[in-house]
């Protein structure tokens, strides 16, 4: 009997050990999966951009509209800053980007169709009429970056070997370029990779090499539909700047990168705009 009890006790101990080991393995698997999901979700969208992009269009807050830029989230549309804005006008035929600063009064008038819609979405008010967007400004891109002082005028943008000013970059390819006498390189890829090359997460990852340093940008969106809409020295600091259009999954994004704003480590785009489809 004593031996029988000892055998039962030993059996129970072994079963407990096996259950404990199984539980630990299960918890390890769950934690590992949680870590992967957390890593993927952390890079599902870009870091909040310090600057803002606006376009005329639909801003009602539902499907088929632009989303409020990160710097203005949580701020009533009636309190959006109206100083420091410029209009960017791309001329692909002339290969130029024209920069026109806006006075605060002009910005307030131009943006009224946008702020009216955002205010309407905020308050769900139904009274009154929304101001309509003038046709001659519907395609303009408005930019505000608090730390940048823009110079009025036109700057050249890069014309690629095919004669155009836009590029559908080959993903993962390292482009080696020069701006005047300054060499630089950039790479665009879809999603992130671990040290051993396994993909995880999603979104456009942009890498810029300049002045012996490497800067990384998470541009969000989906990396298989990327267009470089303009490349040149937009802000006059002698370094290359980039304007990207990013599509996929029935959404569209625009990302402005001013190289002079780059910091060590992961960088957000300088300014960003998202439009969601219907």
Buried (B, 14 or more C-beta within 10 A) or exposed (E): EEEEEEEEEEEEEEEEEEEEEEEEEEEEEEEEEEEEEEEBEEBEBBBEBBBBBBBBBBBBBEEEBBBBBBBBEEEEBEEBBBEBBBBBBBEEEEBBBBBBBBEEEBBBBBBBBBBBBBBBBBEEEEEEEBBEBEEEEEEBBBBBBEEBEBEEEBBEBBEEEEEEBBBEBEBEEEBEEEBEEEEBEBBBBBBBEEEEEEEEBBBBBBBBBBEEEEBBBBBBBBBBBBBBBBBBBBBBEEBBBBBBBBBBEEBBBBBBBBBBBBEEEEBBBBBBBBBBEE
